[in-house]
Amino acid sequence: MKAIDVILIGAGIRGRGYTEYMTDGKFRVVAVADPEKACRDYIKNKHNIPDDMCFGGWEEILALPKFADVAVIATSDKMHYEPAMKAIELGYNLLLEKPVAPTYRECQDIADAAKAKNVKVLVCHVLRYTAFFRKIKDLINEGKLGKVISVHHSECVGNIHQSHSYVRGNWNNTEESSNMLLAKSCHDIDIMQWLVGSRAKKVSSFGSLSYFCRDNAPDGAPNYCIEGCPYGETCYYNAVKLYLEDEENDWFRGAATKKVNATNEEVEKALRTTQYGKCIFKCNNDVVDHQVVNIEYENGAVASFNMCAFNAGGRYIRVMGTDGELYGDMESDEIDYFSFKTREHTVINPMGRAISGEIVGGHGGGDDGIVEILYKYIAEDYEGDMLSEIGISVSNHATVFAAEKARLENYVVEMKDFNG
Ligand SMILES: NC(=O)c1ccc[n+]([C@@H]2O[C@H](COP(=O)([O-])OP(=O)(O)OC[C@H]3O[C@@H](n4cnc5c(N)ncnc54)[C@H](O)[C@@H]3O)[C@@H](O)[C@H]2O)c1
């Protein structure tokens, strides 16, 4: 069995996450590119990469002729397009982070280029690879629900997660990264299409930024929480509590400082100088904090999707068919299936491993799951319906762009007329 050689472009949280699962002999991470030395060094040490295979950015590594099988592209949203196009031109297969790109035109370019060059591009819709959604898909494929008629799916972002990523963090501003639906919920739009098994025909959407805005800043709140906010004790979003005092939260501390294992001094500096320290009502965010999307599919099924910041967090789905229904709670790893034939409920815990207390991979097993499928796709030409390859991914991105257009322009978008 020949190992698949991988180069990593963007050694941030996601890039480090995927390559964590590439140490079992099936893959060899042979080079890394990232301008942040700490991120680069983490990968270099983890995978024993020589110094001359560590690069300061995608521009340098992709200036060389192709020397590996797969490029993992895990840079920020606005920095997928150029490295993806260049890597495809060189003949690399890609594991490409979502969103494919912030505009529909760019998404289509990447899909077209991959087709023309005959390379494989797997997009990181990790939900498909979780035990939870695989089980739901299996139940549908086994005919347990009959014909799927309607799906109701909620993505509860969680108020603290929203504050970190979509008010203070990298995905808070449409112009600087992408719209909220694309950044957070292109997974969910993809998963609904996958479960229904049909492409979107019509789309509508409503929503706005309602709470995390300047109008709601209490009188006397300073610009940065660390400057001594009079509401610091009671504010849910006090950055000092979330980033400095919660020393266990590597995710938040790492994002704020761009360091691996950040010290308190580094966190404090970030809270005085970056968005992560800002009053939650005084950031430069403009993305929505709640949005609903309704979809009618070509096969007649419908779906309603609700993305909202104001909750504890989690994903919940109800799939209703002609022979039964299921309700799934991803957080508690529980699917309740009800059969019309027997009138009985069956409760399924698809992950099992988590329930028994063992560690599962990131995103409910989705991160290691996609790495497993990547191997099958590249080494064994796997073509199963689980594959989030670029063609179907871009078609589902189109639904996201159409929903955003529907929300902003207040009309129902017919997908046959949609071109970005
Ligand atoms: N699939 C998922 O479930 C999921 C979840 C979260 C984020 N994401 C996506 O993953 C991507 C990365 O997110 P992240 O949280 O890892 O961000 P991050 O900021 O932690 O990582 C991005 C990395 O890219 C590096 N970088 C910047 N310029 C570069 C260049 N010229 N060449 C190479 N690297 C460069 C940065 O230094 C950083 O280390 C984003 O597009 C994000 O939307 C996907």
The ligand as an SDF file (V2000), in Angstrom:
LIG
                    3D

 44 48  0  0  0  0  0  0  0  0999 V2000
  -15.1950   22.0790    7.6570 N   0  0  0  0  0  0  0  0  0  0  0  0
  -15.4980   22.6880    8.7860 C   0  0  0  0  0  0  0  0  0  0  0  0
  -16.3160   22.1870    9.5510 O   0  0  0  0  0  0  0  0  0  0  0  0
  -14.8640   23.9880    9.1350 C   0  0  0  0  0  0  0  0  0  0  0  0
  -14.9250   24.4770   10.4590 C   0  0  0  0  0  0  0  0  0  0  0  0
  -14.3050   25.6740   10.7370 C   0  0  0  0  0  0  0  0  0  0  0  0
  -13.6450   26.3860    9.7330 C   0  0  0  0  0  0  0  0  0  0  0  0
  -13.6320   25.9150    8.4640 N   0  0  0  0  0  0  0  0  0  0  0  0
  -12.9490   26.6310    7.3690 C   0  0  0  0  0  0  0  0  0  0  0  0
  -11.5660   26.2610    7.3850 O   0  0  0  0  0  0  0  0  0  0  0  0
  -10.7650   27.3400    6.9050 C   0  0  0  0  0  0  0  0  0  0  0  0
   -9.6540   27.6100    7.9050 C   0  0  0  0  0  0  0  0  0  0  0  0
  -10.2080   27.9300    9.1620 O   0  0  0  0  0  0  0  0  0  0  0  0
   -9.3230   27.9060   10.4810 P   0  0  0  0  0  0  0  0  0  0  0  0
  -10.2520   27.9980   11.6230 O   0  0  0  0  0  0  0  0  0  0  0  0
   -8.3510   26.7900   10.4370 O   0  0  0  0  0  0  0  0  0  0  0  0
   -8.5460   29.2910   10.3270 O   0  0  0  0  0  0  0  0  0  0  0  0
   -7.1090   29.6590   10.8770 P   0  0  0  0  0  0  0  0  0  0  0  0
   -7.0100   31.1420   10.8180 O   0  0  0  0  0  0  0  0  0  0  0  0
   -6.8490   28.9570   12.1550 O   0  0  0  0  0  0  0  0  0  0  0  0
   -6.1300   29.0120    9.7740 O   0  0  0  0  0  0  0  0  0  0  0  0
   -5.8180   29.6160    8.5590 C   0  0  0  0  0  0  0  0  0  0  0  0
   -4.3020   29.5280    8.3810 C   0  0  0  0  0  0  0  0  0  0  0  0
   -3.9470   30.0130    7.1000 O   0  0  0  0  0  0  0  0  0  0  0  0
   -2.6860   30.6430    7.2570 C   0  0  0  0  0  0  0  0  0  0  0  0
   -2.3420   31.4910    6.1150 N   0  0  0  0  0  0  0  0  0  0  0  0
   -2.5400   32.8310    5.9620 C   0  0  0  0  0  0  0  0  0  0  0  0
   -1.9850   33.2360    4.7950 N   0  0  0  0  0  0  0  0  0  0  0  0
   -1.4470   32.1250    4.2140 C   0  0  0  0  0  0  0  0  0  0  0  0
   -0.7330   31.9090    3.0060 C   0  0  0  0  0  0  0  0  0  0  0  0
   -0.4430   32.9110    2.1630 N   0  0  0  0  0  0  0  0  0  0  0  0
   -0.3350   30.6540    2.7190 N   0  0  0  0  0  0  0  0  0  0  0  0
   -0.6050   29.6210    3.5570 C   0  0  0  0  0  0  0  0  0  0  0  0
   -1.2670   29.7840    4.7190 N   0  0  0  0  0  0  0  0  0  0  0  0
   -1.6850   31.0310    5.0350 C   0  0  0  0  0  0  0  0  0  0  0  0
   -2.8350   31.4080    8.5490 C   0  0  0  0  0  0  0  0  0  0  0  0
   -1.5760   31.8060    9.0800 O   0  0  0  0  0  0  0  0  0  0  0  0
   -3.5570   30.3840    9.4090 C   0  0  0  0  0  0  0  0  0  0  0  0
   -2.6360   29.5790   10.1500 O   0  0  0  0  0  0  0  0  0  0  0  0
  -11.7370   28.5000    6.6960 C   0  0  0  0  0  0  0  0  0  0  0  0
  -12.0630   28.6020    5.3290 O   0  0  0  0  0  0  0  0  0  0  0  0
  -12.9550   28.1240    7.5140 C   0  0  0  0  0  0  0  0  0  0  0  0
  -14.1700   28.6870    7.0560 O   0  0  0  0  0  0  0  0  0  0  0  0
  -14.2120   24.7200    8.1640 C   0  0  0  0  0  0  0  0  0  0  0  0
  1  2  1  0
  2  3  2  0
  2  4  1  0
  4  5  1  0
  4 44  2  0
  5  6  2  0
  6  7  1  0
  7  8  2  0
  8  9  1  0
  8 44  1  0
  9 10  1  0
  9 42  1  0
 10 11  1  0
 11 12  1  0
 11 40  1  0
 12 13  1  0
 13 14  1  0
 14 15  2  0
 14 16  1  0
 14 17  1  0
 17 18  1  0
 18 19  2  0
 18 20  1  0
 18 21  1  0
 21 22  1  0
 22 23  1  0
 23 24  1  0
 23 38  1  0
 24 25  1  0
 25 26  1  0
 25 36  1  0
 26 27  1  0
 26 35  1  0
 27 28  2  0
 28 29  1  0
 29 30  1  0
 29 35  2  0
 30 31  1  0
 30 32  2  0
 32 33  1  0
 33 34  2  0
 34 35  1  0
 36 37  1  0
 36 38  1  0
 38 39  1  0
 40 41  1  0
 40 42  1  0
 42 43  1  0
M  CHG  2   8   1  16  -1
M  END
$$$$
